[in-house]
């Protein structure tokens, strides 16, 4: 069994090639739920993700945000890899692996700027046999034993290239990505990654990670809200509010559209400026792609300021999922090639 997992600072994304899973990269202490009924069936799409690792129980994603009094959410890369990555990865596996005992292979990603430093640590964390407990919405416990036999770690933006280059079975299909020089801007929650795929090969010289992720705009919006209502709002609780354009705090509604527009425009300018500077000597670049969850939001602002032709991402999938679908396809290609 092969699974691709994109463990992001904002959201964790995973796929087994058939189904996709997306949840906030937040986890917290598990509590004994006295009442488990879903009132009025108002949250039909809500995912109940609850696991126990080494006798420590966790709620993960929306469940942690709603039920845990103590929650963990970090933008620190070292803490994220050493403490959060295992919990979030096993949370994803608890939903996608349907047999209590299963052997699997994984493809995961890291920001380009942290790839060399943390690649080995992440691989060693995940490539082992994991014994943990999965608890469903009804409180039914399942003992899981997942043997991760192999892990491939990729620079994150390469996932989008693989998604466009490879077909659903892992066989190359798009010759443009095998023959052209393509720049990729991957806007994540904490970081923005820049890289070049030159005829399908990774370019170290044209690659960079900056801290200009979408969280930078969220932080500004949160600061303005604190000025208005004197309440510190965790930035991971702003996703839905920013998407809808308003937030209610203690019953009062606040319009977020003006500050969101300004914050997004400023962030997009910084991202486009970095790209134009980094790739100043790459005048032979054929096109540029914008991807990532933040890319979906900022693309209209960034495109106008880039020096080059922008390839639109197909609208067949949530922007956040292009990397992880590419990880899965790369796994198919890699291990099929090894076995031939």
N, C-alpha and C positions, 0 to 999 in steps of 0.2 A: 504494500500500500504506500502511495506517495502523497505527501501533503506539503503545500506551500504555505508559509506563515510570514506575514509582514508585521512585526511587532513594532508599532509606532508609538511615539510619545502621546499622541492624541487618541488613536484608535488602533486596535489589533485586528488584522484582517487575515483570513485563512480560507483555503479551498482544498477540496479533495478531487477537483476536476469536475465535479457534478454540482455540489452545493457551495455557497459562499457564506462566511460568517464574519460579522463585523460587530465589535463591541468596544466601548471606551476602555482605555488602558488604565483603569482604576480598580483597585481591590481593597478590601477591608475585612475587619473581623466578622466572622459569622456569628449570628445569634440564633437562638431557638425560636423559630416562628410559631407563635401560638395559633395564628389564623392564616391559612394558606389559600383560601378561596379568592378568586379574581373577581372583585366587585364589579357588577354590571358588564363584565367582559370588555372593559374599556381599553385594556392593554393587550390586545390579541397578539401583537407582534413582539411583545416583551420576552426577552430571553432570560430564563432562570439559569445562571451559571454559578454553581456552588461546588467547591472541591475541598478535599483535605489532603495536605501534604505533610508527612512526618508528624501526624497527630495535630497539626495546626489547621483549623478550618478557615476558609476564605469565601466571602462573597465577591463576585467579579463583575465589572461593568455596571450597567444600570442598577442591578440588584444591590451592589455595594453603595452606590450613590444614594439609593433610596433607604436602605436598611442599616448600613454600618455606621456606628457613631465615630469610629476611627477609620479613616481612609488613607490609602497611600497613592500618591500621584507625584511623579517627579519629572523634572526637565534636566536632571544631571545624568550624563551619559554613563559614568562609571557605576553609579548606584542602579541605573536602569538595567545594565547588563548583569551586574553581580546579584541583584536582589529581585528585580521585577520580571526579567525575561523568562525565567523558568516558570513562575506562577502563571504568567499570561499565556505562555506556550501550552502548558498543561491544561489550562482552562479551554483553549481552542481545541485541543485534542479530545477533551472530555465530551465535546459536542459532535466532533466529526468521526471519531473512531467508535464504531458501534459494537465491536467485539471486546469483551473484558480483557482478553489476552490477544495481543496483536503485535506483529513486527512491521515497522514502517521505516521509510526514508523521508528526510526533511530537506527542503530548500528554504533558507531564510536570508534576510538582508541586513546590512548595516549602512549608515551614512558613510559617504566616501571619506570624509575627514577622520572617521573613527575606525575605518575598516582594518587597517594594518594593526592598530593597537588592540582591538577587541575581538578580531576574528577567531583567534585560537581559543580565547576564554569562552566565547559564545558556543563554539563547536563542542568544547569539552563539557559545557553545562548541559547541552541537549543530547549529545550522543552517548547514551547510556540506557539502562533499563529503569523506567520510572514506575514505581509502585505508589499509587495514590487512590483516593476514593472520590467518586463522582456522586453527587446528591441531586436528584431531580426535584421538580416543583412540588411533588407530593411527599417529599421526604424519603423516597426510596433510595437506598444506598447501593452502589455498585463498586466492587473492588476492581481496580484497573491495573493491568500490568502491560505497559507499552514499551517494547524494546526498540529503541531508535538505533538502527544498524549503521546508518550513514547520514551525514549532514553536509550539505554544501552551503557556504555562506557567500553571497554576492554583494557587490556594491549596489545599493538600493535602486538607483535609476536604471540599471541594466535590466531590471525586470520589465520595464515598459518596452525596451528595445526587443527583448525576447518575445514579448506578447505580440508585437507587430511582425517580427521576423518568422516566428514559428507558428505552425498550424495547431489545431486542437490535439493532434496525436504526437506533437513534438518534432514534426518533420518541417524543415525550412520551406516557406511558401512565398515570402515577399522578397523578391530579389533586390528591391530598392534598398532595403536595410542591410543587405549583404554587399552592396556595391557603392553606396553613397556615404558621404560624411555627414552625420547627423548630430546636432547638439541637443542635449536633453536637459531641461530645467525641471527638477522634481521638488515641488514646494510641499514640505511636510509641516507637521505641527511645530516642532522646535527648530528644525533646520531646513535650509534649501540646498540641494545638491545640484552641481553642474557637472556634466561629463560629456564626452564626445565618443560616439561610436563611429570609427573610421573603417568602413568596409567590414563592419561586424567585429572590429577589434577595439578594446578599451584603450582610451588615450589618457595616460597619467598626466601629461602636461596640460591638457585641457580640462582637468577635473578639480573640483573645489567644493568644500562644504562651508557654508556660513550659518550664522545663528539667526538669519532672517526668515524664520518660519512664521506661520500664520499666528502663532502664540504671541508674537511681538505686537501685532495689531490687537489681539484679544487683551493683552496687558494694558494697552492704552485705553481701550474701551472700559475695562474694569476700573482703571484709575479715575476716569470721568464719572463713572457711577458712584464711586466712593465719595467724590466731591459733592455729588448731588444728594446722596442718602446716608453717607457715613457708614456704609457696610462693605466689608471686604467680601467679594464674591469670588470663589474659586474659579479659575479660568475654564476648567473643564465643564462647568455648569453654565457656560455662556453659549454653547453650540446652538441649542435650539432657539435661544433668544435672539442671537445675531441673525440666524436664518429667517426668523419671522419678522425681525425689525423692531421688536419691542420686548420689554420685560416688565413683569409686575413684582414689586417689592413692597411687602406689607400692604398689599391691596392697591397700591398706586402704580399706574402704568408710566413707563419711561420710554420715550422714542429714541431708538438707537441708530436710526438710519443716517442722520447727519454725521455723527462721530464715526460710524462704520465706514461711510464713504470716504471720509478724509484719511482714516487710518489705513484702509486698503490701498488708496491711491499712493500714500507715502511709502508703504511697504513695497508696492509694485515698482515704484520708481527706483528704490534701492536694489531690488532684485534685477531689474533690467539693466541698471548701471553696472552692477557686478558682472553680468553676462557679457555686456558689450566690452568691458575692460578686459576680462579674462580671455575672450576670444578675438581680441583686436587683430591678432596676426593670422587668424583662421579665416581669411577672406575666401578660401576655397570651400567653405562649408556649404553644403547643398540646402539644408533646411534645419529648422529648430522645432523641437517638440516641447510642450509644457504638460506636465503630468503631476500626480499627487493630489491629495485631498485639498490642499491649499491652492494648487494649480487650478482646480475647477472653479474656485471663487475668484482668483486673481487674474486668470488668463485674459479677460477682456481689457484689464488695465495694463498688463505687461506687454501684450502683443503690439500695442501702438508705439511702444518705446524701444522695441528690439531692432537691431540692425540685421535684418535677414528675413527670409521667408519662413512663416510659421505653418507647420502641418497641423491641421485640426485633429484632435483625438476623436475617434469614433464614439458616438453617443450610445453605443450598445451596452455600456457598462458604467457603473459608478466609477468616477475618476479614481477613487481611493483603491480600486481593485485591480487596476492595470498592472501594477508591479507584482502583486501576489499571483495573478493569473500567469504572468510571465515566469515567475519562479517555478510554478507547477510545470509549465511547458518545458522549461529548461531542464527540470528533473527528468521528464520523459525522454528528452533528447540525450541527456548525459548517460543515464543508466541503460537506455536501449542500446546506445553506441558501445558501451562497455560490454554488454552481454552478447553483442554480435560477434 
